[in-house]
Amino acid sequence: MDETVERHPASAGRSVLAAAGFAAAVIAVAAVGGIAASGSGAVYAGLELPAWAPPAWLFGPVWTVLYVAVALAGWLVWRASGLAGAPAFFAVYALQLVLNAAWTPLFFGAGLYGAAFADIVALAAAVAAAAVLGRRHSLTATVLLVPYLLWVVFAAALNLAIVAAN
């Protein structure tokens, strides 16, 4: 249960629309990644990978769960405060979505592993900032962002290992 007091009561209809909006934003990010990742299995298989690199099949299920958590976290902060009540959170939340959407085209689409690494480092910083900023509005939102942050940091380490080996 969330420990914060709901400061932005919304009608059920507005709440459902907001949840759909957060879901749509995250689906758009996932779609950009999906389009840019066509052929990524062959690219990933052709890279020099560290021994600790996960199998290619693992990325889809992990990202699916994380994207659900990201959408839910945004909605929870909105439900607690509204857009106007948490402008810094939503600015950083939007930034992390843009950075997330940019990584796959950089890495798999363009083969710009160094630029993708710079992007994912910025993404990790944005996710961490969103978790911190979201905490004053929804502890649950912050908890939902932690696995996302951990995965992004892991992916950044993997990206750096790929830059070094390729």
C-alpha positions as protocol buffer text, in pm:
chain_id: "A"
residue {
  index: 1
  type: MET
  ca { x: 0 y: 0 z: 0 }
}
residue {
  index: 2
  type: ASP
  ca { x: 125 y: 345 z: -83 }
}
residue {
  index: 3
  type: GLU
  ca { x: 229 y: 549 z: 221 }
}
residue {
  index: 4
  type: THR
  ca { x: 155 y: 884 z: 62 }
}
residue {
  index: 5
  type: VAL
  ca { x: -171 y: 1066 z: 101 }
}
residue {
  index: 6
  type: GLU
  ca { x: -354 y: 1113 z: -225 }
}
residue {
  index: 7
  type: ARG
  ca { x: -345 y: 1486 z: -290 }
}
residue {
  index: 8
  type: HIS
  ca { x: -500 y: 1483 z: -634 }
}
residue {
  index: 9
  type: PRO
  ca { x: -827 y: 1298 z: -618 }
}
residue {
  index: 10
  type: ALA
  ca { x: -947 y: 1216 z: -966 }
}
residue {
  index: 11
  type: SER
  ca { x: -1265 y: 1073 z: -1100 }
}
residue {
  index: 12
  type: ALA
  ca { x: -1250 y: 710 z: -1201 }
}
residue {
  index: 13
  type: GLY
  ca { x: -1289 y: 808 z: -1566 }
}
residue {
  index: 14
  type: ARG
  ca { x: -1000 y: 1055 z: -1555 }
}
residue {
  index: 15
  type: SER
  ca { x: -786 y: 800 z: -1373 }
}
residue {
  index: 16
  type: VAL
  ca { x: -850 y: 534 z: -1637 }
}
residue {
  index: 17
  type: LEU
  ca { x: -770 y: 783 z: -1914 }
}
residue {
  index: 18
  type: ALA
  ca { x: -449 y: 884 z: -1739 }
}
residue {
  index: 19
  type: ALA
  ca { x: -346 y: 520 z: -1694 }
}
residue {
  index: 20
  type: ALA
  ca { x: -415 y: 463 z: -2064 }
}
residue {
  index: 21
  type: GLY
  ca { x: -203 y: 768 z: -2147 }
}
residue {
  index: 22
  type: PHE
  ca { x: 94 y: 639 z: -1948 }
}
residue {
  index: 23
  type: ALA
  ca { x: 51 y: 296 z: -2106 }
}
residue {
  index: 24
  type: ALA
  ca { x: 39 y: 453 z: -2453 }
}
residue {
  index: 25
  type: ALA
  ca { x: 357 y: 653 z: -2390 }
}
residue {
  index: 26
  type: VAL
  ca { x: 543 y: 341 z: -2278 }
}
residue {
  index: 27
  type: ILE
  ca { x: 403 y: 137 z: -2567 }
}
residue {
  index: 28
  type: ALA
  ca { x: 528 y: 403 z: -2807 }
}
residue {
  index: 29
  type: VAL
  ca { x: 877 y: 374 z: -2656 }
}
residue {
  index: 30
  type: ALA
  ca { x: 860 y: -5 z: -2682 }
}
residue {
  index: 31
  type: ALA
  ca { x: 742 y: 21 z: -3044 }
}
residue {
  index: 32
  type: VAL
  ca { x: 1037 y: 244 z: -3138 }
}
residue {
  index: 33
  type: GLY
  ca { x: 1267 y: -11 z: -2979 }
}
residue {
  index: 34
  type: GLY
  ca { x: 1090 y: -298 z: -3149 }
}
residue {
  index: 35
  type: ILE
  ca { x: 1117 y: -140 z: -3493 }
}
residue {
  index: 36
  type: ALA
  ca { x: 1483 y: -51 z: -3440 }
}
residue {
  index: 37
  type: ALA
  ca { x: 1557 y: -396 z: -3302 }
}
residue {
  index: 38
  type: SER
  ca { x: 1454 y: -586 z: -3614 }
}
residue {
  index: 39
  type: GLY
  ca { x: 1757 y: -798 z: -3686 }
}
residue {
  index: 40
  type: SER
  ca { x: 1896 y: -735 z: -3339 }
}
residue {
  index: 41
  type: GLY
  ca { x: 1925 y: -1107 z: -3268 }
}
residue {
  index: 42
  type: ALA
  ca { x: 2180 y: -1144 z: -3545 }
}
residue {
  index: 43
  type: VAL
  ca { x: 2363 y: -829 z: -3437 }
}
residue {
  index: 44
  type: TYR
  ca { x: 2374 y: -943 z: -3073 }
}
residue {
  index: 45
  type: ALA
  ca { x: 2493 y: -1291 z: -3173 }
}
residue {
  index: 46
  type: GLY
  ca { x: 2769 y: -1136 z: -3385 }
}
residue {
  index: 47
  type: LEU
  ca { x: 2911 y: -924 z: -3104 }
}
residue {
  index: 48
  type: GLU
  ca { x: 3196 y: -1013 z: -2875 }
}
residue {
  index: 49
  type: LEU
  ca { x: 3006 y: -1046 z: -2547 }
}
residue {
  index: 50
  type: PRO
  ca { x: 3128 y: -1086 z: -2191 }
}
residue {
  index: 51
  type: ALA
  ca { x: 3069 y: -1422 z: -2025 }
}
residue {
  index: 52
  type: TRP
  ca { x: 2799 y: -1264 z: -1806 }
}
residue {
  index: 53
  type: ALA
  ca { x: 2590 y: -1139 z: -2101 }
}
residue {
  index: 54
  type: PRO
  ca { x: 2233 y: -1268 z: -2085 }
}
residue {
  index: 55
  type: PRO
  ca { x: 2087 y: -1471 z: -2372 }
}
residue {
  index: 56
  type: ALA
  ca { x: 1908 y: -1263 z: -2635 }
}
residue {
  index: 57
  type: TRP
  ca { x: 1569 y: -1420 z: -2555 }
}
residue {
  index: 58
  type: LEU
  ca { x: 1573 y: -1272 z: -2202 }
}
residue {
  index: 59
  type: PHE
  ca { x: 1553 y: -907 z: -2309 }
}
residue {
  index: 60
  type: GLY
  ca { x: 1194 y: -917 z: -2437 }
}
residue {
  index: 61
  type: PRO
  ca { x: 1034 y: -1060 z: -2122 }
}
residue {
  index: 62
  type: VAL
  ca { x: 1241 y: -838 z: -1891 }
}
residue {
  index: 63
  type: TRP
  ca { x: 1156 y: -521 z: -2084 }
}
residue {
  index: 64
  type: THR
  ca { x: 788 y: -615 z: -2094 }
}
residue {
  index: 65
  type: VAL
  ca { x: 773 y: -635 z: -1714 }
}
residue {
  index: 66
  type: LEU
  ca { x: 979 y: -319 z: -1674 }
}
residue {
  index: 67
  type: TYR
  ca { x: 765 y: -119 z: -1917 }
}
residue {
  index: 68
  type: VAL
  ca { x: 451 y: -214 z: -1722 }
}
residue {
  index: 69
  type: ALA
  ca { x: 622 y: -96 z: -1403 }
}
residue {
  index: 70
  type: VAL
  ca { x: 732 y: 233 z: -1566 }
}
residue {
  index: 71
  type: ALA
  ca { x: 379 y: 310 z: -1687 }
}
residue {
  index: 72
  type: LEU
  ca { x: 232 y: 222 z: -1349 }
}
residue {
  index: 73
  type: ALA
  ca { x: 487 y: 438 z: -1167 }
}
residue {
  index: 74
  type: GLY
  ca { x: 403 y: 741 z: -1380 }
}
residue {
  index: 75
  type: TRP
  ca { x: 32 y: 687 z: -1328 }
}
residue {
  index: 76
  type: LEU
  ca { x: 74 y: 652 z: -950 }
}
residue {
  index: 77
  type: VAL
  ca { x: 258 y: 984 z: -928 }
}
residue {
  index: 78
  type: TRP
  ca { x: -8 y: 1147 z: -1147 }
}
residue {
  index: 79
  type: ARG
  ca { x: -283 y: 1001 z: -929 }
}
residue {
  index: 80
  type: ALA
  ca { x: -116 y: 1135 z: -616 }
}
residue {
  index: 81
  type: SER
  ca { x: -31 y: 1482 z: -742 }
}
residue {
  index: 82
  type: GLY
  ca { x: -148 y: 1550 z: -1095 }
}
residue {
  index: 83
  type: LEU
  ca { x: 83 y: 1684 z: -1364 }
}
residue {
  index: 84
  type: ALA
  ca { x: 102 y: 2029 z: -1206 }
}
residue {
  index: 85
  type: GLY
  ca { x: 182 y: 1886 z: -864 }
}
residue {
  index: 86
  type: ALA
  ca { x: 500 y: 1707 z: -974 }
}
residue {
  index: 87
  type: PRO
  ca { x: 647 y: 1901 z: -1269 }
}
residue {
  index: 88
  type: ALA
  ca { x: 1009 y: 1799 z: -1199 }
}
residue {
  index: 89
  type: PHE
  ca { x: 913 y: 1432 z: -1179 }
}
residue {
  index: 90
  type: PHE
  ca { x: 720 y: 1443 z: -1506 }
}
residue {
  index: 91
  type: ALA
  ca { x: 997 y: 1633 z: -1685 }
}
residue {
  index: 92
  type: VAL
  ca { x: 1248 y: 1366 z: -1583 }
}
residue {
  index: 93
  type: TYR
  ca { x: 995 y: 1090 z: -1650 }
}
residue {
  index: 94
  type: ALA
  ca { x: 948 y: 1220 z: -2006 }
}
residue {
  index: 95
  type: LEU
  ca { x: 1326 y: 1254 z: -2049 }
}
residue {
  index: 96
  type: GLN
  ca { x: 1385 y: 892 z: -1947 }
}
residue {
  index: 97
  type: LEU
  ca { x: 1123 y: 778 z: -2199 }
}
residue {
  index: 98
  type: VAL
  ca { x: 1299 y: 971 z: -2476 }
}
residue {
  index: 99
  type: LEU
  ca { x: 1641 y: 837 z: -2373 }
}
residue {
  index: 100
  type: ASN
  ca { x: 1499 y: 484 z: -2353 }
}
residue {
  index: 101
  type: ALA
  ca { x: 1349 y: 517 z: -2701 }
}
residue {
  index: 102
  type: ALA
  ca { x: 1680 y: 647 z: -2841 }
}
residue {
  index: 103
  type: TRP
  ca { x: 1901 y: 363 z: -2715 }
}
residue {
  index: 104
  type: THR
  ca { x: 1787 y: 80 z: -2944 }
}
residue {
  index: 105
  type: PRO
  ca { x: 1814 y: 281 z: -3268 }
}
residue {
  index: 106
  type: LEU
  ca { x: 2159 y: 400 z: -3161 }
}
residue {
  index: 107
  type: PHE
  ca { x: 2285 y: 56 z: -3061 }
}
residue {
  index: 108
  type: PHE
  ca { x: 2114 y: -184 z: -3301 }
}
residue {
  index: 109
  type: GLY
  ca { x: 1995 y: 46 z: -3577 }
}
residue {
  index: 110
  type: ALA
  ca { x: 2311 y: 254 z: -3626 }
}
residue {
  index: 111
  type: GLY
  ca { x: 2573 y: 39 z: -3452 }
}
residue {
  index: 112
  type: LEU
  ca { x: 2686 y: 344 z: -3255 }
}
residue {
  index: 113
  type: TYR
  ca { x: 2784 y: 154 z: -2942 }
}
residue {
  index: 114
  type: GLY
  ca { x: 2968 y: 448 z: -2782 }
}
residue {
  index: 115
  type: ALA
  ca { x: 2679 y: 688 z: -2841 }
}
residue {
  index: 116
  type: ALA
  ca { x: 2440 y: 423 z: -2709 }
}
residue {
  index: 117
  type: PHE
  ca { x: 2655 y: 397 z: -2397 }
}
residue {
  index: 118
  type: ALA
  ca { x: 2637 y: 775 z: -2342 }
}
residue {
  index: 119
  type: ASP
  ca { x: 2260 y: 753 z: -2388 }
}
residue {
  index: 120
  type: ILE
  ca { x: 2218 y: 470 z: -2140 }
}
residue {
  index: 121
  type: VAL
  ca { x: 2430 y: 646 z: -1877 }
}
residue {
  index: 122
  type: ALA
  ca { x: 2201 y: 949 z: -1913 }
}
residue {
  index: 123
  type: LEU
  ca { x: 1903 y: 713 z: -1898 }
}
residue {
  index: 124
  type: ALA
  ca { x: 2026 y: 563 z: -1571 }
}
residue {
  index: 125
  type: ALA
  ca { x: 2068 y: 912 z: -1425 }
}
residue {
  index: 126
  type: ALA
  ca { x: 1717 y: 1010 z: -1539 }
}
residue {
  index: 127
  type: VAL
  ca { x: 1560 y: 695 z: -1394 }
}
residue {
  index: 128
  type: ALA
  ca { x: 1741 y: 751 z: -1064 }
}
residue {
  index: 129
  type: ALA
  ca { x: 1623 y: 1112 z: -1058 }
}
residue {
  index: 130
  type: ALA
  ca { x: 1265 y: 1004 z: -1135 }
}
residue {
  index: 131
  type: ALA
  ca { x: 1276 y: 753 z: -850 }
}
residue {
  index: 132
  type: VAL
  ca { x: 1402 y: 1018 z: -608 }
}
residue {
  index: 133
  type: LEU
  ca { x: 1157 y: 1284 z: -728 }
}
residue {
  index: 134
  type: GLY
  ca { x: 866 y: 1041 z: -731 }
}
residue {
  index: 135
  type: ARG
  ca { x: 925 y: 934 z: -371 }
}
residue {
  index: 136
  type: ARG
  ca { x: 757 y: 1240 z: -222 }
}
residue {
  index: 137
  type: HIS
  ca { x: 443 y: 1159 z: -421 }
}
residue {
  index: 138
  type: SER
  ca { x: 434 y: 778 z: -420 }
}
residue {
  index: 139
  type: LEU
  ca { x: 661 y: 531 z: -246 }
}
residue {
  index: 140
  type: THR
  ca { x: 512 y: 256 z: -462 }
}
residue {
  index: 141
  type: ALA
  ca { x: 614 y: 442 z: -778 }
}
residue {
  index: 142
  type: THR
  ca { x: 970 y: 464 z: -650 }
}
residue {
  index: 143
  type: VAL
  ca { x: 973 y: 93 z: -566 }
}
residue {
  index: 144
  type: LEU
  ca { x: 848 y: 17 z: -918 }
}
residue {
  index: 145
  type: LEU
  ca { x: 1131 y: 223 z: -1071 }
}
residue {
  index: 146
  type: VAL
  ca { x: 1409 y: 48 z: -876 }
}
residue {
  index: 147
  type: PRO
  ca { x: 1417 y: -275 z: -1086 }
}
residue {
  index: 148
  type: TYR
  ca { x: 1414 y: -58 z: -1399 }
}
residue {
  index: 149
  type: LEU
  ca { x: 1712 y: 137 z: -1267 }
}
residue {
  index: 150
  type: LEU
  ca { x: 1899 y: -181 z: -1176 }
}
residue {
  index: 151
  type: TRP
  ca { x: 1837 y: -330 z: -1523 }
}
residue {
  index: 152
  type: VAL
  ca { x: 1945 y: -9 z: -1696 }
}
residue {
  index: 153
  type: VAL
  ca { x: 2268 y: -1 z: -1492 }
}
residue {
  index: 154
  type: PHE
  ca { x: 2329 y: -366 z: -1581 }
}
residue {
  index: 155
  type: ALA
  ca { x: 2258 y: -289 z: -1948 }
}
residue {
  index: 156
  type: ALA
  ca { x: 2498 y: 6 z: -1930 }
}
residue {
  index: 157
  type: ALA
  ca { x: 2772 y: -223 z: -1799 }
}
residue {
  index: 158
  type: LEU
  ca { x: 2696 y: -468 z: -2079 }
}
residue {
  index: 159
  type: ASN
  ca { x: 2699 y: -183 z: -2334 }
}
residue {
  index: 160
  type: LEU
  ca { x: 3039 y: -66 z: -2203 }
}
residue {
  index: 161
  type: ALA
  ca { x: 3176 y: -421 z: -2223 }
}
residue {
  index: 162
  type: ILE
  ca { x: 3057 y: -439 z: -2583 }
}
residue {
  index: 163
  type: VAL
  ca { x: 3223 y: -104 z: -2663 }
}
residue {
  index: 164
  type: ALA
  ca { x: 3548 y: -233 z: -2516 }
}
residue {
  index: 165
  type: ALA
  ca { x: 3536 y: -570 z: -2696 }
}
residue {
  index: 166
  type: ASN
  ca { x: 3408 y: -458 z: -3034 }
}
